[in-house]
Amino acid sequence: MELSFLLIHVKKEGNKMFIVKLINEFVHGVLWVCDEDGISTNYDLIDEDVELTRLNEETRKLFDSYYEFDSHDQSCWFNEELERKTKDRMLELIRKIKNRLSEINDGSFIVEDYETERLEKL
């Protein structure tokens, strides 16, 4: 399984750089906010946005549904076929996330999308 993500480089409080990563990760949701040292932190612009929180939860539930436990002679199995079948829904959610980020962008971050291309190739 290939890990994929959407990176958002965020500038806040002068020169301080934050990185908000949208990563399909089991149990967590896709929104990850890290400081310059890669340590997970909070960023109010992202964390307090109701629409992004809702979209994050939807992508988490969808991505979590790809995992099966005690299946296919494995303790944890990733269902690639289900991911392919639902890729259009995931792509729609990512598009909505990018649109919302564009709406709240005050010029303090840029978006680099690596997930869309990976999903489109499935």
C-alpha atoms as an extended CHARMM CRD file, in Angstrom:
* protein
*
       122  EXT
         1         1  MET       CA              0.0000000000        0.0000000000        0.0000000000  PROA      1               0.0000000000
         2         2  GLU       CA              1.3290000000        3.3960000000       -0.9860000000  PROA      2               0.0000000000
         3         3  LEU       CA              1.0180000000        6.2100000000        1.5340000000  PROA      3               0.0000000000
         4         4  SER       CA             -0.2790000000        9.3880000000       -0.0130000000  PROA      4               0.0000000000
         5         5  PHE       CA             -0.9650000000       12.8470000000        1.2530000000  PROA      5               0.0000000000
         6         6  LEU       CA             -1.8340000000       16.4410000000        0.6330000000  PROA      6               0.0000000000
         7         7  LEU       CA              0.6670000000       18.9230000000        2.0620000000  PROA      7               0.0000000000
         8         8  ILE       CA             -0.2190000000       22.4330000000        3.0580000000  PROA      8               0.0000000000
         9         9  HSD       CA              2.6900000000       24.6810000000        3.9790000000  PROA      9               0.0000000000
        10        10  VAL       CA              1.4420000000       27.2480000000        6.4700000000  PROA      10              0.0000000000
        11        11  LYS       CA              3.2010000000       30.4420000000        7.5540000000  PROA      11              0.0000000000
        12        12  LYS       CA              2.0540000000       31.8810000000       10.8560000000  PROA      12              0.0000000000
        13        13  GLU       CA              3.4790000000       34.2760000000       13.4190000000  PROA      13              0.0000000000
        14        14  GLY       CA              6.2610000000       35.7920000000       11.3600000000  PROA      14              0.0000000000
        15        15  ASN       CA              8.7250000000       33.2820000000        9.9680000000  PROA      15              0.0000000000
        16        16  LYS       CA              7.3740000000       30.2700000000       11.8560000000  PROA      16              0.0000000000
        17        17  MET       CA              6.3710000000       27.5680000000        9.3790000000  PROA      17              0.0000000000
        18        18  PHE       CA              3.6520000000       24.9960000000       10.0000000000  PROA      18              0.0000000000
        19        19  ILE       CA              2.9430000000       22.0120000000        7.7930000000  PROA      19              0.0000000000
        20        20  VAL       CA             -0.5960000000       20.7270000000        7.6400000000  PROA      20              0.0000000000
        21        21  LYS       CA             -0.6510000000       17.2620000000        6.1030000000  PROA      21              0.0000000000
        22        22  LEU       CA             -3.7090000000       15.5460000000        4.7880000000  PROA      22              0.0000000000
        23        23  ILE       CA             -2.6430000000       11.9200000000        5.0910000000  PROA      23              0.0000000000
        24        24  ASN       CA             -4.8850000000        8.9240000000        4.7570000000  PROA      24              0.0000000000
        25        25  GLU       CA             -4.0860000000        7.2990000000        8.0860000000  PROA      25              0.0000000000
        26        26  PHE       CA             -6.0870000000        4.6660000000        9.9480000000  PROA      26              0.0000000000
        27        27  VAL       CA             -8.0210000000        5.8790000000       13.0240000000  PROA      27              0.0000000000
        28        28  HSD       CA             -6.7060000000        9.4390000000       12.9210000000  PROA      28              0.0000000000
        29        29  GLY       CA             -8.3650000000       11.2790000000       10.0900000000  PROA      29              0.0000000000
        30        30  VAL       CA             -6.5230000000       13.0780000000        7.3460000000  PROA      30              0.0000000000
        31        31  LEU       CA             -5.6300000000       16.3870000000        8.9980000000  PROA      31              0.0000000000
        32        32  TRP       CA             -2.1810000000       16.5260000000       10.5960000000  PROA      32              0.0000000000
        33        33  VAL       CA             -0.6820000000       19.8350000000       11.7210000000  PROA      33              0.0000000000
        34        34  CYS       CA              3.0650000000       19.8370000000       12.4320000000  PROA      34              0.0000000000
        35        35  ASP       CA              5.5720000000       22.5020000000       13.3720000000  PROA      35              0.0000000000
        36        36  GLU       CA              8.9030000000       23.0500000000       11.6160000000  PROA      36              0.0000000000
        37        37  ASP       CA             10.4240000000       20.1470000000       13.5670000000  PROA      37              0.0000000000
        38        38  GLY       CA              7.7070000000       17.7400000000       12.4380000000  PROA      38              0.0000000000
        39        39  ILE       CA              6.0980000000       17.6390000000       15.8750000000  PROA      39              0.0000000000
        40        40  SER       CA              2.3210000000       17.4890000000       15.9070000000  PROA      40              0.0000000000
        41        41  THR       CA              0.7800000000       20.7650000000       17.0770000000  PROA      41              0.0000000000
        42        42  ASN       CA             -2.3890000000       22.8520000000       16.8360000000  PROA      42              0.0000000000
        43        43  TYR       CA             -3.2490000000       25.4700000000       14.2370000000  PROA      43              0.0000000000
        44        44  ASP       CA             -6.5210000000       27.2780000000       14.9470000000  PROA      44              0.0000000000
        45        45  LEU       CA             -7.2270000000       28.2440000000       11.3280000000  PROA      45              0.0000000000
        46        46  ILE       CA             -7.5030000000       24.5290000000       10.4850000000  PROA      46              0.0000000000
        47        47  ASP       CA             -8.4950000000       22.9830000000       13.8320000000  PROA      47              0.0000000000
        48        48  GLU       CA            -11.4580000000       25.2770000000       14.5020000000  PROA      48              0.0000000000
        49        49  ASP       CA            -12.9710000000       25.1790000000       11.0260000000  PROA      49              0.0000000000
        50        50  VAL       CA            -16.2650000000       23.2710000000       11.2990000000  PROA      50              0.0000000000
        51        51  GLU       CA            -16.3760000000       22.3120000000        7.6070000000  PROA      51              0.0000000000
        52        52  LEU       CA            -12.8080000000       20.9470000000        7.5920000000  PROA      52              0.0000000000
        53        53  THR       CA            -13.5500000000       19.0040000000       10.7920000000  PROA      53              0.0000000000
        54        54  ARG       CA            -16.6080000000       17.4160000000        9.1610000000  PROA      54              0.0000000000
        55        55  LEU       CA            -14.7160000000       16.5670000000        5.9740000000  PROA      55              0.0000000000
        56        56  ASN       CA            -11.8340000000       15.1490000000        8.0140000000  PROA      56              0.0000000000
        57        57  GLU       CA            -14.2290000000       12.8310000000        9.8210000000  PROA      57              0.0000000000
        58        58  GLU       CA            -15.7900000000       11.6660000000        6.5420000000  PROA      58              0.0000000000
        59        59  THR       CA            -12.4150000000       10.8520000000        5.0070000000  PROA      59              0.0000000000
        60        60  ARG       CA            -11.3620000000        9.0520000000        8.2150000000  PROA      60              0.0000000000
        61        61  LYS       CA            -14.4460000000        6.8410000000        8.1830000000  PROA      61              0.0000000000
        62        62  LEU       CA            -14.0360000000        6.0400000000        4.4980000000  PROA      62              0.0000000000
        63        63  PHE       CA            -10.3300000000        5.2320000000        4.7680000000  PROA      63              0.0000000000
        64        64  ASP       CA            -10.8660000000        3.1860000000        7.9550000000  PROA      64              0.0000000000
        65        65  SER       CA            -13.4490000000        1.0890000000        6.0880000000  PROA      65              0.0000000000
        66        66  TYR       CA            -10.6560000000       -0.2520000000        3.8480000000  PROA      66              0.0000000000
        67        67  TYR       CA             -9.1010000000       -2.1410000000        6.7710000000  PROA      67              0.0000000000
        68        68  GLU       CA            -10.2850000000       -5.6120000000        7.7040000000  PROA      68              0.0000000000
        69        69  PHE       CA             -9.1380000000       -7.5090000000       10.7740000000  PROA      69              0.0000000000
        70        70  ASP       CA             -8.5400000000      -11.2680000000       10.9130000000  PROA      70              0.0000000000
        71        71  SER       CA             -9.2740000000      -11.4130000000        7.2060000000  PROA      71              0.0000000000
        72        72  HSD       CA             -7.4570000000      -13.0470000000        4.2890000000  PROA      72              0.0000000000
        73        73  ASP       CA             -5.2300000000      -14.9700000000        6.7260000000  PROA      73              0.0000000000
        74        74  GLN       CA             -3.8630000000      -11.6750000000        8.0800000000  PROA      74              0.0000000000
        75        75  SER       CA             -4.4260000000       -9.8730000000       11.3550000000  PROA      75              0.0000000000
        76        76  CYS       CA             -4.9050000000       -6.5810000000        9.4540000000  PROA      76              0.0000000000
        77        77  TRP       CA             -5.6520000000       -6.4950000000        5.7350000000  PROA      77              0.0000000000
        78        78  PHE       CA             -6.0340000000       -3.4260000000        3.4790000000  PROA      78              0.0000000000
        79        79  ASN       CA             -8.8520000000       -3.8500000000        0.9700000000  PROA      79              0.0000000000
        80        80  GLU       CA             -7.4090000000       -2.2630000000       -2.1780000000  PROA      80              0.0000000000
        81        81  GLU       CA            -10.4510000000       -3.2680000000       -4.2240000000  PROA      81              0.0000000000
        82        82  LEU       CA            -12.7580000000       -1.3130000000       -1.9110000000  PROA      82              0.0000000000
        83        83  GLU       CA            -10.4380000000        1.6770000000       -2.1590000000  PROA      83              0.0000000000
        84        84  ARG       CA            -10.6660000000        1.4960000000       -5.9630000000  PROA      84              0.0000000000
        85        85  LYS       CA            -14.4560000000        1.2030000000       -5.8210000000  PROA      85              0.0000000000
        86        86  THR       CA            -14.7940000000        4.2480000000       -3.5490000000  PROA      86              0.0000000000
        87        87  LYS       CA            -12.0280000000        6.3930000000       -5.0130000000  PROA      87              0.0000000000
        88        88  ASP       CA            -14.5350000000        8.8000000000       -6.5970000000  PROA      88              0.0000000000
        89        89  ARG       CA            -16.0050000000        9.5450000000       -3.1740000000  PROA      89              0.0000000000
        90        90  MET       CA            -12.5390000000       10.0930000000       -1.6690000000  PROA      90              0.0000000000
        91        91  LEU       CA            -11.6070000000       12.3380000000       -4.6010000000  PROA      91              0.0000000000
        92        92  GLU       CA            -14.7970000000       14.3290000000       -4.0270000000  PROA      92              0.0000000000
        93        93  LEU       CA            -13.9490000000       14.7830000000       -0.3400000000  PROA      93              0.0000000000
        94        94  ILE       CA            -10.4100000000       15.9020000000       -1.1900000000  PROA      94              0.0000000000
        95        95  ARG       CA            -11.7890000000       18.3640000000       -3.7260000000  PROA      95              0.0000000000
        96        96  LYS       CA            -14.0920000000       19.7790000000       -1.0320000000  PROA      96              0.0000000000
        97        97  ILE       CA            -11.1800000000       20.0340000000        1.4110000000  PROA      97              0.0000000000
        98        98  LYS       CA             -9.1060000000       21.8950000000       -1.1750000000  PROA      98              0.0000000000
        99        99  ASN       CA            -12.0140000000       24.2070000000       -1.9520000000  PROA      99              0.0000000000
       100       100  ARG       CA            -12.5260000000       24.9490000000        1.7400000000  PROA      100             0.0000000000
       101       101  LEU       CA             -8.8200000000       25.5960000000        2.2240000000  PROA      101             0.0000000000
       102       102  SER       CA             -8.9510000000       27.9980000000       -0.6990000000  PROA      102             0.0000000000
       103       103  GLU       CA            -11.8930000000       29.8080000000        0.9030000000  PROA      103             0.0000000000
       104       104  ILE       CA            -10.0990000000       30.3200000000        4.2270000000  PROA      104             0.0000000000
       105       105  ASN       CA             -6.6770000000       30.9790000000        2.7240000000  PROA      105             0.0000000000
       106       106  ASP       CA             -5.4810000000       34.3700000000        3.8770000000  PROA      106             0.0000000000
       107       107  GLY       CA             -2.2960000000       34.0450000000        1.8530000000  PROA      107             0.0000000000
       108       108  SER       CA             -0.4800000000       32.2460000000        4.6570000000  PROA      108             0.0000000000
       109       109  PHE       CA             -0.2950000000       28.7880000000        3.0550000000  PROA      109             0.0000000000
       110       110  ILE       CA              0.0000000000       26.9290000000       -0.2250000000  PROA      110             0.0000000000
       111       111  VAL       CA             -1.4270000000       23.5190000000       -1.0980000000  PROA      111             0.0000000000
       112       112  GLU       CA              0.4620000000       20.6250000000       -2.6700000000  PROA      112             0.0000000000
       113       113  ASP       CA             -1.8620000000       17.7340000000       -3.5570000000  PROA      113             0.0000000000
       114       114  TYR       CA             -0.2720000000       14.2960000000       -3.9330000000  PROA      114             0.0000000000
       115       115  GLU       CA             -3.3760000000       12.2320000000       -3.1430000000  PROA      115             0.0000000000
       116       116  THR       CA             -5.5030000000       13.0990000000       -6.1570000000  PROA      116             0.0000000000
       117       117  GLU       CA             -2.9720000000       11.8110000000       -8.6820000000  PROA      117             0.0000000000
       118       118  ARG       CA             -2.4850000000        8.5430000000       -6.7680000000  PROA      118             0.0000000000
       119       119  LEU       CA             -6.2210000000        7.9210000000       -6.5230000000  PROA      119             0.0000000000
       120       120  GLU       CA             -6.8280000000        8.7380000000      -10.1670000000  PROA      120             0.0000000000
       121       121  LYS       CA             -4.3270000000        6.0150000000      -11.1060000000  PROA      121             0.0000000000
       122       122  LEU       CA             -6.2370000000        3.3150000000       -9.2020000000  PROA      122             0.0000000000
